[in-house]
């Protein structure tokens, strides 16, 4: 038996980067996000930096092998799932906020964060900084 989900108030501030707010039933939700963040002590941009294929963003993620059949027993004493209010500050980077029922939710986030700091003895930035692939 499916249940009816009722929420009187949903207060949310921010949804970012492939986040999903689903109100109502769904068959499948897929949220994906790839992020390359370069943070530098000085504001410099050397064109083409996002074109490097970092392994963390491209390698296949192994899938969990789950048995095809799982025996479950549910006792829903009420056909309604009722919540007075939900307060959510933020949802980011392929997250899912779902009010309702679904069969499958799949989420994937891949982040490569690079921090580049200038040498402590040099008052100005170097003329060239190279971003390379890492294993």
C-alpha positions in Angstrom: 0.0 0.0 0.0 1.4 3.4 -1.0 1.1 6.2 1.6 0.1 9.8 1.1 2.7 12.3 2.3 1.4 15.6 3.7 3.6 18.5 4.8 1.9 21.7 5.9 5.0 23.9 5.6 8.3 23.6 3.7 10.7 26.5 4.4 13.9 26.3 2.3 16.6 28.9 1.5 18.9 27.6 -1.2 19.0 24.8 -3.8 22.3 24.5 -5.8 24.2 22.4 -8.2 21.9 19.6 -9.5 19.9 19.4 -6.3 16.3 18.2 -6.6 13.2 19.2 -4.7 10.5 16.7 -5.6 7.0 17.2 -4.2 4.8 14.2 -5.2 5.5 10.7 -6.3 8.1 9.7 -8.8 9.5 6.6 -10.4 13.1 7.6 -10.6 15.3 10.6 -9.5 18.8 11.0 -10.8 21.0 13.9 -9.6 24.6 14.3 -10.9 27.2 17.0 -10.4 30.8 17.3 -11.4 32.7 20.3 -9.9 36.2 21.6 -10.6 37.1 24.4 -8.1 40.4 26.3 -8.3 41.1 28.6 -5.5 44.1 30.9 -5.7 45.6 33.4 -3.3 45.8 35.8 -6.2 43.0 36.3 -8.8 44.7 34.8 -11.9 43.2 32.9 -14.8 45.3 30.9 -17.3 42.8 29.9 -20.0 41.9 26.2 -20.6 42.3 25.1 -17.0 39.0 23.2 -17.0 39.9 21.2 -20.0 42.2 18.8 -18.1 40.5 15.4 -17.5 41.1 14.7 -13.8 40.6 11.0 -12.9 38.4 11.8 -10.0 35.9 13.3 -12.4 36.1 10.6 -15.1 36.8 7.2 -13.6 33.7 4.9 -13.3 32.3 4.5 -9.9 31.9 0.8 -8.9 28.3 -0.3 -8.3 27.2 -2.1 -5.2 26.1 -5.6 -6.0 22.7 -6.0 -4.2 20.8 -9.3 -4.2 17.8 -9.2 -6.6 15.3 -10.2 -4.0 15.0 -8.7 -0.5 12.1 -9.9 1.7 10.5 -7.0 3.6 7.4 -6.7 5.8 5.7 -3.4 6.4 2.9 -2.4 8.6 1.6 1.0 7.8 -1.0 1.7 10.5 -2.1 4.9 8.7 -2.3 5.6 5.0 -1.0 9.1 5.6 2.5 10.3 6.6 1.9 13.7 8.1 4.6 16.3 9.0 3.8 19.8 10.4 6.8 21.6 9.0 10.3 21.1 7.4 12.9 23.8 7.8 15.8 23.3 5.4 18.7 25.7 5.2 20.3 24.5 2.0 20.6 21.5 -0.4 23.6 21.4 -2.7 25.6 19.2 -5.0 23.3 16.5 -6.3 21.2 16.2 -3.1 17.6 15.1 -3.1 14.8 16.5 -0.9 11.7 14.4 -1.7 8.2 14.5 -0.2 6.4 11.5 -1.6 7.4 8.0 -2.7 9.8 6.8 -5.3 11.3 3.6 -6.6 14.9 4.6 -7.3 17.0 7.6 -6.3 20.5 7.8 -7.7 22.9 10.6 -6.8 26.5 11.2 -7.7 28.8 14.1 -6.8 32.5 14.4 -7.9 34.6 17.3 -6.7 38.1 18.2 -7.5 39.2 21.2 -5.3 42.6 22.8 -6.0 44.1 25.4 -3.7 47.2 27.3 -5.0 49.0 29.5 -2.6 51.8 31.9 -3.5 55.3 31.4 -1.9 55.5 33.0 1.5 58.7 34.9 0.6 57.4 36.2 -2.8 55.2 39.3 -2.6 53.8 38.8 -6.1 52.4 35.7 -7.7 54.5 33.5 -10.0 54.1 34.1 -13.7 52.9 30.6 -14.5 51.1 27.9 -12.5 50.4 24.6 -14.1 47.5 22.3 -13.2 48.4 18.7 -13.8 46.5 15.4 -13.6 46.9 13.5 -10.3 46.5 9.7 -9.9 
